[in-house]
Amino acid sequence: MVPQVITISTKTILKVIVVVLLLWLLYIIRDILLLFFVAVILSSLIDPWATWCQSKRIPRAIAVIAIYIVLLGAVAGAVVLVVPTIVDESQNLVKSLGSYTDFDILANIQKVLLPSSDAVGKTIGGIVATVSSVFGGIFSLILVFVFTFYLVVEDDAVTRWIRSLTPDGYQPFIVQMVNKMKKKLGLWLRGQLLLSLFIGTMVYLGLLVLGVDYALVIGLIAALMEIVPYVGPVLSAVLAIFLAFTQTGDWVLPVTVAVMFWVIQVIENNLLVPRVMQRAVGINPIISILSILIGAKLAGIVGILIAIPLVTVLSVFIEEMRAVRSHEKIP
């Protein structure tokens, strides 16, 4: 039996070393990459507005600054007008739910997540602290806005960066793939925001008309849970139905609330989703749920927020690579 000799060329060893060093570098700067990815998400949301302003002969820089002012003003207005009510209702909701359980889990949630004072000043401080913890500090949040500003104002900056780093033969393919990623990400994000706004508003108004307590908090929960397909709307509906039952002690109001949620879902699925999401390719619901769970496990709140956008980007990459294999687009 002739012994087999395995030879490894110096070129192969160098390639392995380069790959390992690259992965190590990416791991070191993972926080910066995360902030940059968040900026890409925000830029995909703002870019169409900036492009529309540019078509009206308004410089993109001025358009982005104006959009920032409007967004910050909307957030500040929501904090001053809505947050105190949400805080009060949330505290009362936790206390109300606590009376129906023998465990102290809800009390602990109240201590950890909810502000301890009804004062607007302390509420704002709590929100700032939460945002700071999510983004790793106010400086990181500012950095995200700076990245976003640059990506929107210099709309071809990413294209130039890709062309400077990739061989000439691969540039058209990579530029086309990145543009598809940005387009799909923007379509999905804008559509998701519109759907969440619709669901939250309709749930709040419906519960308010029916006289269900904690309507604002439940509406906010329904808007946030809209990101989780199938499971999210069901959980928010179950919560509203349970609270309606505890409020009255009979099944008239709970059944009415259930019918209300069903009507809202029918309107959304048959009228809004086809129109709002018609140009955005959907993601398998199972993959969406798994990505959210994995994101929560790996990166907490930030992981939940970027899970679906990251899967959206990866789906475009996989589609393009499949197209390459079948049509041989890359030279």
Summary of the structure (lengths in Angstrom):
residues: 331
radius of gyration: 24.2
end to end distance: 43.0
largest distance: 86.4
contacts: 923
relative contact order: 0.09
helix: 82%
strand: 0%
